[in-house]
Amino acid sequence: MQTPTEQLSSAFTKIISQWLTRDEIEQINTLNENPDYEGYCASHQFCDPNAALLQAFKETFGREADFSSMEDTNMMNEAHGISKAMKYLN
């Protein structure tokens, strides 16, 4: 069973895979391996991953993310990190 953060990551990855081509995702993964991208994600060069993450949050939890909530913000940051580490593959 997935944690809520893992569920969010899976939904986010699914949306990214719908928005981008396999080639674009491969380019993102290649760029992310470059030390210049440490602390940054190349997905921002190909789409608005924040919009994808907000969509995934709403689809997963049935509500908008609360930006005044550190719990929601941390969960979104962690979910993006998981998806990046998994190379945007479910």
HELIX and SHEET records of a PDB file:
HELIX    1   1 PRO A    4  TRP A   19  1                                  16    
HELIX    2   2 ARG A   22  ASN A   32  1                                  11    
HELIX    3   3 PRO A   35  TYR A   37  5                                   3    
HELIX    4   4 ALA A   42  GLN A   45  5                                   4    
HELIX    5   5 PRO A   49  PHE A   61  1                                  13    
HELIX    6   6 MET A   70  ALA A   85  1                                  16    
END                                                                             
